[in-house]
Amino acid sequence: MYLTLPVANIDLSKYGTPEGNAELAQTLIEAIRTKGFFYVTKFGIPQSAIDRQFALGNAFYNLPIEEKLKYVPDLDAGEYNGYRPGGRRILSGGVKEKTEVWNMATDNGKITQPVPKLLKDHIDEITSFAKDLHEKVLDPLYHLTALALQIPEDHLVNLHKWGTHNESHLRYMKYGKFSPQEIEKLEDGLWSRGHTDLGSYTLLFRQPVAGLQIKDHKTGDWKWAKPLDGSLTVSVPPKDQRDVDRLGLLYFSRAENDLVLKTIDSPLLKREGFTQNEFERGNHPVPTMGEFTTLKQTWQQSQKRGITYDELEGQQILPGFHGRSFK
């Protein structure tokens, strides 16, 4: 029996009327404040389109490792669009992590990275899927977030528009299975460290072999959130699925690169006491979204900074901001 934690559902069939928007905005801000996760349902993208992306991701990971390694970017310099092989981080007990990643920009005009023929042949389909995510999911979410923050309704939508120069990208992610011997060696029992994402919103799609584990900020406990059919969720497996390879489909939404990451002038945030971020409180230079992305990716990916999570823990990413992972 697993401890479970209820997660809010943003039902976008209610979106588009003043009453529906007000209800959803309140549900959304409460989910952000208390859990940091929420489901999105009835977002107008057919399951067949999602299944196609899982199929493309699966086909990519079935390519020979020699072929995939042709697409590894300069990870130590913070580049991340391309293939990141597993085994670059060491878990407890000396066990290598098993997560493989394929990241790619999805706006056709911004795709400058090398792309294998398998995916290049379907680039229009991938681009169309990503554009649907922006228009049918992200634009409503940013509109609702602005309503909740009591700022101009189009403010966040305009900062995350499709076609602007930003680091938004699609990810096919493979979580490799661990052998019984490797599981036995894991001293803390963790197959991956907890983390916070980089960017504004991260969309994660449900698989049948999946679960979501999030931290209850009221108790400090980590609890499972049950998958919800037809929703956007995150894939983190329970114990009885640890001997199965799993595939994740994610979309990372980030604001335009030139945006300076200063605190938004929001009446709600002011009432809650959030008037300065880490950089502003310490009187440090406030980076742009593009600068922050490169520096945090360098910390996260670079083997020069360390190969274990404990070595990376607490390192300064830039003045006023330090890297963290969570157990």
Secondary structure as GFF3:
##gff-version 3
##sequence-region A 1 327
A	DSSP	beta_strand	9	11	.	.	.	ID=ss1
A	DSSP	three_ten_helix	12	14	.	.	.	ID=ss2
A	DSSP	alpha_helix	18	34	.	.	.	ID=ss3
A	DSSP	beta_strand	39	41	.	.	.	ID=ss4
A	DSSP	alpha_helix	47	61	.	.	.	ID=ss5
A	DSSP	alpha_helix	65	68	.	.	.	ID=ss6
A	DSSP	three_ten_helix	69	71	.	.	.	ID=ss7
A	DSSP	three_ten_helix	75	77	.	.	.	ID=ss8
A	DSSP	beta_strand	82	84	.	.	.	ID=ss9
A	DSSP	three_ten_helix	92	94	.	.	.	ID=ss10
A	DSSP	beta_strand	99	104	.	.	.	ID=ss11
A	DSSP	three_ten_helix	108	110	.	.	.	ID=ss12
A	DSSP	alpha_helix	117	120	.	.	.	ID=ss13
A	DSSP	alpha_helix	123	132	.	.	.	ID=ss14
A	DSSP	pi_helix	133	138	.	.	.	ID=ss15
A	DSSP	alpha_helix	139	149	.	.	.	ID=ss16
A	DSSP	alpha_helix	155	159	.	.	.	ID=ss17
A	DSSP	beta_strand	169	175	.	.	.	ID=ss18
A	DSSP	alpha_helix	180	185	.	.	.	ID=ss19
A	DSSP	beta_strand	201	204	.	.	.	ID=ss20
A	DSSP	beta_strand	212	215	.	.	.	ID=ss21
A	DSSP	beta_strand	222	225	.	.	.	ID=ss22
A	DSSP	three_ten_helix	239	241	.	.	.	ID=ss23
A	DSSP	beta_strand	246	253	.	.	.	ID=ss24
A	DSSP	alpha_helix	267	272	.	.	.	ID=ss25
A	DSSP	alpha_helix	278	281	.	.	.	ID=ss26
A	DSSP	alpha_helix	289	301	.	.	.	ID=ss27
A	DSSP	three_ten_helix	303	305	.	.	.	ID=ss28
A	DSSP	alpha_helix	309	312	.	.	.	ID=ss29
A	DSSP	beta_strand	316	318	.	.	.	ID=ss30
A	DSSP	beta_strand	321	322	.	.	.	ID=ss31
###
